[in-house]
Every structure is written in structure tokens, then in C-alpha cells.
Amino acid sequence: MVTPTARRVESLARSGIQAIPKEYVRPKEELMSIGNIFEEEEKDEGPQVPTIDLKEIDSEDRVEREKCREELKKAAMDWGVMHLVNHGISDDLTERVKRAGQAFFDQPVEEKEKYANEQASGKIQGYGSKLANNASGQLEWEDYFFHLIYPEDKRDMSIWPKTPSDYTEATSEYARQLRSLATKILSVLSLGLGLEEGRLEKEVGGLEELLLQMKINYYPKCPQPELALGVEAHTDVSALTFILHNMVPGLQLFYKDKWVTAKCVPNSIILHIGDTIEILSNGEYKSILHRGLVNKEKVRISWAVFCEPPRDKIILKPLPETVSEQKPAMLPPRTFQQHIEHKLFRRAQDALLSDEE
């Protein structure tokens, strides 16, 4: 029987292996595009992920305010991803969140196993590693800790890490402040579509129903980083995703048919537009394909917070104001749960087809 510890990528990485097991090796056509992430990050030619300064997002100076909001809207339409600076969340708080998450992962694997999830039984919150859930049986070079952090009355505190002692306080405060930032972003995106300010927030569940799920991704050093991925190429199903990281590069975006490496921008939060907003906006805002690379020299950790609508209560479909004869609805109506299932089914179909080729 395989012990849980043997499944952890961290245990594998620390075992001294020189070659990674075959289930972590990416398909041939994918390997062509995987390079050295440190070299990739240093490249200055070609398109770069936009950095949006939110300092004037609520400015009383109308010109400054509109300029800031226009830049945010443009980045959401063109890229669907951006670095946010002057986002209003203190560096002290983001550092506390990062220290707490790092301290959890610094514990022995046996200690972390006390928080292990059970994907097979549907208990997805807790400490885990990806089990093959696609037809190719492909695995990703990461372990993670996943849990719901907002609204507070929906949290399951029994699975929150007890160590370090600051984990709950720092993460809870970050969740509250991130929730306010989400409202600001959604307001700007609503206005950008010519809708009233609170419309998109209402469409994704509002204060009561929009869920914030945190996934701390832990990418150990990899002996053959040119053969593996930390996270395979995907778009986020969320409305918005906010990401902190430990300043080790790894994020790549598929922009204009090329993989572009995101720079590490100090004191920034990365914002992704997710599928939910792409659907509601009928494709005006982009949910960009992205992936995570790994490396030999440094552990990479990222803190992703997915802002998700309730699974079955809301029907996701392009808002009537975004649909016209020239621009018909891009997708049929479906719940958030149906959208997730549709994507998993498609991924399984694609993997089966590539196995047959």
C-alpha cells in the first residue's frame, strides 16, 4: 500500500532522486515550450504582463480616477491578468500571510498529514497533492493546502492549521481586506461594460454568497524542471483570482500564441480574470490560459485566492447587455458546477484523443 507521505511531491523531491517518475513528465509537444524560468524572467523583449497602479482608483480627482479605472479595464480586456500595486493591503499583512503559510509548509510532512484531505470522498479542504484526474494520468509537481477563508460563517476552522499561531489571524484579516478589494475590482469591471456599479458583484453572489477559497501552492525543487510543470495549462473557473508569491518566478501566460513569463513585481498582488467574468461579459474580459513552471534551485510558494460564485444557485450566462446580433452569446446558460464539470469532461476527452494519436 502507498503511504500518503510517499505521494507527496515534497517527499519525492527530498528523497534524492535524479530523475522524476514518468507520471510527472509532460507530453512531448508540451516539452518544446518549457525553458529555464530564471532565464525566461530576465527577458525584456516581447509583451510584458501589465502593472496597474490602483492608487487613484477611488480618487476624488475625476480625471485621475478615470485614468486608473480605464487602465484596469484595458488590462482585463487585453490580457485578463495583471500585477496590482498600491492595492490598499499593507505589506505588513501580506508578509504575515506569507510567513504563516511558509511556516506551515516548513513542518515535517508527517505533521502536515494531520490536515490531509480525502479527494476520493469529496473532502477537498486541507493538505493535498494532485491525484491523476485526467485520462493521461499526468501529475503536477506541487503539494498544496486548500480551504475556504470567506465568508467567515462558512469556514471550517477545524482544518485550519494550528501552527504557526498567527496563521488564523493573518489569513482571516487578509480575507476580509481582499473581499473589499474584490468589490472595488468588480465595480470597475461593471462600469467598464456600461453596467451599474454593483451589477457584476450581484451576478456572482454578492457579499453573502461569493466564496473566497485559498490554495497555498508549494512547488518543491525539481531535479528535471525541463520535463515537469508545477501546474498544467488551464484557465481559472473563478470570477477573480488574487495571487501572492514568494518572489520566485514560475507563472506563465499564453498571450498571442506565445508563453510569456510574469516578472516578480515587489509588493504586488497578481489578479486573474476567471471564466465566470469572461462568461458574464460575453468575452469582453479575458480568462487567460496560464501554467506554472518549476526549477532546480528554489522552492516556489504562491497563495491563490479564488473568488467563486455559489455552485448551484446562480445561472452563469452572458448578461443581456453584452449580447447582440454581431456578438451572440459565447456559451449556453449553466451553473458554476456545470461549468466545472464541462471543463473536466473536455479535458478528459482531449487527453483521450491525444493518447490515441
Beta strands, then each sheet from edge to edge (+ up, - down):
strand 1: 51-53
strand 2: 81-85
strand 3: 126-129
strand 4: 143-150
strand 5: 211-219
strand 6: 231-234
strand 7: 240-245
strand 8: 251-255
strand 9: 258-261
strand 10: 269-273
strand 11: 290-292
strand 12: 300-308
strand 13: 315-316
strand 14: 334-335
sheet 1: 1+ 2+ 10- 7+ 12- 5+ 4- 3+
sheet 2: 6+ 11- 8+ 9-
sheet 3: 13+ 14-
end
